[in-house]
Amino acid sequence: MESWRKEVYRPIYHIHKWWAKRLGSVFRAILLGSVVPETENLAEAFYRRHNFSGVTVLDPFMGSGTTVGEAHKLGFTVLGRDINPVACESVRVALGPMDRDLILGAFGQLAAGVGERIRELYRTADGAGDICDALYFFWVKVVSCPACSSGVDLFPSYIFARNAYPDRKPEVRVYCPACAGLFPANVNDTRARCPHCRHDFDLHRGPASGTSATCQKCRHSFPIAKTVKALGHPPSHRMFAKLVLTKRGGQTLPADHPGRRGGLPAVLG
């Protein structure tokens, strides 16, 4: 659970970005395993309150401070060091006293200044033409077919968004290769019919498969790496969808398709 949503279940260790962060639950288990009697059930001890104030823990390579934080929670006297001063300062701030009003005030100043300039770089239009914030842009690499020079989208699959747990949430987002429309489908479906143009296709099989690709226009198959190398430059990229934040919540839009009904792009909530 912690590894899936670290910012929710262990937020204090994720205030600052850091490399190779370890799970707090792992270090809690290591610390407990070092002090509880061998006869004690570690799984049961894991969820109990403890006070090991008489035991000192030293972490000479504390990094983002996961060990320091978990040791404090268990009541250890804990010392942390690191050769990197950024690590020391980030742990000092994360685990030190905090003033909510001061933090919100500082954030407000940043948001009104440089924050507004940054947000301008991520604004786009929704299906109705209203300006909104862009959360994600979806791109696909494109290579020219060596036989007919048509652009080949290197989609391994036409599914471009899915849940990490498809057994529990099987709904996926699909890109139609015929009209560039977007629509929902079930990850267990073998084929899908686009609701915009009625095109029927295998949503799991795109033009790219392994190291080769097949041109959808002339059906010529070619090796991707060899073809790109012959071009002398990297493949081009094409934006095919974007996820925007509107007053109604997140919406997935085709990036540049004119839409199917009323001149508006297809919109998925």
HELIX and SHEET records of a PDB file:
HELIX    1   1 LYS A    6  TYR A    9  1                                   4    
HELIX    2   2 PRO A   11  HIS A   14  5                                   4    
HELIX    3   3 GLY A   24  VAL A   35  1                                  12    
HELIX    4   4 LEU A   42  ALA A   45  1                                   4    
HELIX    5   5 THR A   66  LYS A   73  1                                   8    
HELIX    6   6 PRO A   85  LEU A   95  1                                  11    
HELIX    7   7 ARG A  100  LEU A  110  1                                  11    
HELIX    8   8 ALA A  111  GLY A  115  3                                   5    
HELIX    9   9 GLU A  116  GLU A  120  1                                   5    
HELIX   10  10 ILE A  224  LEU A  231  1                                   8    
SHEET    1   A 2 THR A  56  ASP A  59  0                                        
SHEET    2   A 2 THR A  77  GLY A  80  1                                        
SHEET    1   B 3 ARG A 123  ALA A 125  0                                        
SHEET    2   B 3 ILE A 131  SER A 144 -1                                        
SHEET    3   B 3 GLY A 151  ASP A 153 -1                                        
SHEET    1   C 4 ARG A 123  ALA A 125  0                                        
SHEET    2   C 4 ILE A 131  SER A 144 -1                                        
SHEET    3   C 4 SER A 236  THR A 246 -1                                        
SHEET    4   C 4 GLY A 249  PRO A 254 -1                                        
SHEET    1   D 3 ILE A 159  ARG A 162  0                                        
SHEET    2   D 3 GLU A 171  TYR A 175 -1                                        
SHEET    3   D 3 LEU A 182  ASN A 186 -1                                        
SHEET    1   E 2 ARG A 191  ARG A 193  0                                        
SHEET    2   E 2 ASP A 200  ASP A 202 -1                                        
SHEET    1   F 3 ALA A 208  SER A 209  0                                        
SHEET    2   F 3 SER A 212  THR A 214 -1                                        
SHEET    3   F 3 SER A 221  PRO A 223 -1                                        
END                                                                             
